[in-house]
Amino acid sequence: SLTLPSQVPFARYLAMNKITNIKRYHIAKVYRRDNPAMTRGRYREFYQCDFDIAGQFDPMIPDAECLKIVHEILSDLQLGDFLIKVNDRRILDGMFAVCGVPDSKFRTICSSVDKLDKMPWEEVRSEMVGEKGLSPEAADHIGEYVQLHGGLDLIERLLQDPKLSQNKLAKEGLGDMKLLFEYLTLFGITGKISFDLSLARGLDYYTGVIFEAVLLQQENDHVEESVSVGSVAGGGRYDGLVGMFDPKGRKVPCVGVSIGIERIFSILEQKVEASEEKIRTTETQVLVASAQKKLLEERLKLISELWDAGIKAEVLYKKNPKLLNQLQYCEDTGIPLVAIVGEQELKDGVVKLRVVATREEVNVRRESLVEEIRMRTSRP
């Protein structure tokens, strides 16, 4: 699974500091325990962004917000099509119980189910029966459920299911899932979200909702490897974790998401390579340049004015740089504008503003330069 329990240090922190209510995000390095496949963006150490909401709240409101955040991030990054699969630990456990899986085999069968996104049902079934000693009837029974996915309609159908609706855990889970989907409908994101009974996220500390975001077919057809990059985010509800670290066993309900930054970067890099675009590596809005020699003082005066006005500006650290080198620097780093000072401009009280992409140049009065730069670099 993509996420390492970065929730564990977070839960420990809450317990040690007696915090019962917090909402935070955190970007840091985490470490993988198993042997990673480096080629597919599974690194041994990697950056992850975690978002967690801890506290006693009414059911499913924070959970829905976590899913909204994942949806927003994946939409904004324009990584291509994605799907967020949602399930609930209680629905899984209830399903195993009604299908006749003995308690002692819940976890091991759970990890088999979790392989359904990579293996066909036949292989998963034979692993359950052959390696894990589950009865063929129980396996077939599970098969009827784990191949189902959908939305509110499926939740309604399962709430009427004669077997599942008899199980207290499953019924609770389905009730909450219904609530969750109602909130997700209000957030307008159900189009990308699928209630998927095969999602198991093999980690023991999840207690309720679990979710995982996967990228679907990438846009560039000629890259074989990128058909499914698999999971880019995952998480769920872990209500029991803080209590494990609290000396008095006080519980703090928590729900959280982890977003795999490195994996997202490796996909973005692939996309950029395929499209041969330049990536802008700087936030600098303007380079202060000069066309003649002996104008370092004037460049420094002007850049100081721009800095004081909150404009992100740079200057080449050379006394007399060639204009061509200054323009080339903007091309290479993606700086969109060049403010050029020359003898004539200084006399006329203007600055020549050059748009790097189109090479158009305009003379701007020095006192309106800040406004002009802001206007041209504010996001469309």
N, C-alpha and C positions, 0 to 999 in steps of 0.2 A: 504494500500500500504506500501511497505517496507520502503521507504525513508520518513523521516521527512524533512520539508523544511530547511535543513542545507544550502540550497542555499540562504535562506533569510539573515542570518547574513553575508554571503559572499557578497551578493549584497549590503547590507548596508555599509559594509567595503569599497567596491569599490567606492560607491557614496560619502561617507564622506571624502575619501582620494583622490578624483578626479582621480582614476586610470582607464585608458581606455584600458589597455592591460596587461594581466597577464596570466600565465599558472601555476597552482599549484596543489599540492595534500596535503591532510590534514587528519590526523587520530585522531579522538577525540570521546568523549561520546556525544550521542544525546539522546533525550527523546521522547517517543511516547505519543501521546495524547489520543489514545483510549485504551480500556482495552485489554491488550495483553493475548494471550494464551501461558503461560510459557512453556508448554510441547513441543510446536513445534518450539522452538527457537525464539519465538516472545517475547522479553523482554521489560520491561518498560523503562529501560535505557540500552543503549548498545553502543558498539563501531562501528564506521562506517568510512570507508575510502572514502573521496570525492576527485574527480579529476575534475577540471574545467578549461575551456579555455575561456577567455573573450577577446573581441576585434573585430574590424571590419575586417573580412577576406572574401575571396571569398567563395561562398556557399559550404557547405558539407565537406570541407577538415578537419576542426577540428572535425566535427561530426563523420567522418569516423575514425579519430584517437582515439576518445573516445571508439568506438566500438572495435577497434583493441586492446586497452588496456584491456577491459573487457575480450575479447577472450583470450588474452595472460595470464591474471591472472587465469582464470578458467581452462585453459589448464595446466598451470604449477602446479596448486594445485592438479591436478589429482583427482578431486572430482567425476569422472564418467562423463556420457554423459550430455551435457547441450545444451540449445538452447537459442539464443538471438532473441527475437521478436522485430520487429521494425514497427512503424507506424508513422503517422504525424497528429498533431492536426488539420491542415488545411484540410487533407483528410477526417478526421472524421466529422468536421463541415460541409464541402461541402456535404458529404454523407447524413448527417441528413437533410440538406436543400433540396436536391433533393428528399429525401424520404418523404418529407412533415411533418417534425417535426417542430412545431412552435419554434421560437427563445427562448421563455421563458422556453421551456422544454429541450433545448440542454444539460444543465449540468446534470439534473436528469436522462435523458435517457443515457447519457454518463456513469454515474455510474452503470446503469444496464448492459450496454454492457461490462463493466470492469469485471463483474462477470462470464463471459462466460468460464473462465478457471476453475471455480469451479462448475458451474451449467450447465445443458443441455439447449439448445436453447429454448425448450418448456417452461421451468420455467422462463427464462429471458423474453420471450415474454409475458407470462401471468402477470409478474410483471409490464412490460411497459404498457400493456393494462388495466389490472385490477387495480393496485395501482396508476399508474401514468397518467392514462387517455389518453393514446395515441391511435389514431385510429388503428383498426386491420390492415387496408391496409398499413399504414405507417410502422407498426411493421413488417409485412411480407416483405415489401420492404427492410427494414434494414437487415432482416434475409438473404436476397439473398447476401448481401455484406459481413456481418460480419463473415460468415462462410468460406470466402476465405482466403487462405494464400499461399505464394509462393515466387518467386524471380523476376528477371527481366522480365520474360515472363508475369507474372501477371500484373506488372506495365505497360508494353506495352499494354496489353489487356484493362486495365482500362483507359489508355490514349485515347483509341478508343471508350470507352463506351459512347453511345449517350447522356446519362443523365449527368454522372459525368464530361465529358469533356466540358460540357456547363457551369460548375460552376467554377468561377474564382479561388476561394480558393483551391478547390480540384485539379484543373489543376496545379496550382503553386506547391502544395504539391507533386503531382505525378511527376512533372518535377524534383524537388529536390530529390525525392526518387530514381528516375532513375540515377541521378548523383551519389548519395550515393552508390548505388549498383555497379556502375562502379568502384568507388574507392575501395569498399570492395573486388571486384574481383581482383583488382591489389594487394591488401594486402593478397589475397589468403585465405580469411576466410568466403566466402559466404556459405560454407558447413554447418556452424553452425548458419546461420542467416536466419530468416524467416520474410518476409514482411507479417504482420498479421493484417487484418482489424478489429479484435475484441479487439486489445490492446488499452486501453483507459487511463490507469494510472490516476485515478480520481483527479488529482491536477490541479487547475485552472491556475497556472501561466505558464504552458508550452505553447509555441507559435508555435513550429514547430515539428521537429523529436522527437519522444518519444521511449524509448526502455526499455526492461526488460529482464533480464537473468533468466532462470529457469533451475533447475536441473531436469533431467529426471530419470527414474527408477534407483535406486541405485544398486550397484553390489551385495550386500548381500541379498539373497532372504528371509532369515528367519527373517529379521526385518520388521515387518508389517508397522510401522510408516513412514519408509523412502521412500515409493514409490514415492511421489513427495514432496520435501521439499518446493516446490514453489520457490518464487522469492529470488535470492541471490544478485541481483544488479539491479539498475534501474536508469533512468535519462532521459535527453532530453534537448531541447533547450528552454531557458527562456529569450527571448530578452527584455521583458518589465520590469523585476524586478528591475534592477538598477535604471531606471528612476523613479520608485515609491519612492525611498529614496533620489533622488537627488533634492536639493532645486530648481534647474532650470529645472528639468525634463529631463536632458541629458540622452540619452539612451546609454547603452553599451550592444551589443549582447553577450550572454553567452551560452555555452553548457557544460553540466557536467554529471558525473556519481557518484552514491553512491554505495559502495560495503558493504554488511552487514557482517562485520567481525565475530560477535558472532555466526551468523547463520552458517557461513562456518565452524567455530570452532566446533560447535555442530555436524556437519556432519563428520568432520575429526575425532572427538572423537569416534563417532559411528563406523566408519570404523576401527579405531585402535583396539577398543574393540573386534570387530568381528574377526580381524585377529590375535589378541593377540601379536602384535609386541610391542617392547619397543620403546618409543619415546625418541629421544635424546633431553635432556632439556638444554644442554650447548654447547657453542662453543669451549670449552677447547679442545685443540689438544692433550695435553700430561700431565700426572701427574708425577711429579718428586718424586721418591720413593727410599727407601733404604731397604736392606734386613737385615742389622745388626743394633745394637744399636750405639749410639754416632756418628751419621753421619748427625745430623741436619745442622751443618755448611756447610758440603759438598752439602747437598740438597739446602740450601739457595744460595750458590755460583752458583750452576748450574742453578737454576731457574732464578737467576738474569741475567745470560748470555742469557738464552732463551728469557726472557722478553725484554732485550735490542735488541735482533734480531727480535722482533715483533712476536714471537711465543706466542700463547695463552696457558699458562701453569698454573698448580695449584700445591700446595703442601699441605699435611695434616698438620694442625696446632698442631702437637704433636711432642714432642722431639723424642720419640722412638716408632713410630707406628709399629704394626705387619704388615708384608708383606701381609698377607691374607686380613687384613682390607683395606689396600691400594688398592689391586686388586679388592676387593668387591665394593669399592667406585666407581671405574671406571665402573664396570658392572652396578651399579645402576644408574649412571648419564650419561652413554653413552660416556665416554671419550675413544677414540679409542686406545691411545698409553700410555705405561708406560716407563719412562726412569729410570732405576734402577742403583744407585751407590752403590758399595760395596768396601771393602778393596782391593780385587784383581783387580777390574776394575780401581780403582784410581791408583794403581801401574802401570797397563798396559796402562794408558792413554785412556781408552775406557769407553763407557757407554753401559749398556745392554738395548736394546730397545725391549720391549715386545708388541706384537699386541694382544690387549685384546680379540678380537673375535676368533682368531685362536690359541692363546696361543703360537705362535712361538716366539722365542727369537733370536736376532742377536746382536753381539758385534759391535758397531759403534765407530770409532775413534772420540774422543771428538770434534776435529775441523770440522768434517763433520756431526755432529749431527743435526745442524740446517737445513742443506740441506736435510738430510734424512727425518726429520720430515715434512718439507715442501712437499717433494715429496710424502710422504705417506698420507698426509691429504689434498692435493689439490684435488678439486672436479674432478671426472672422466669426 
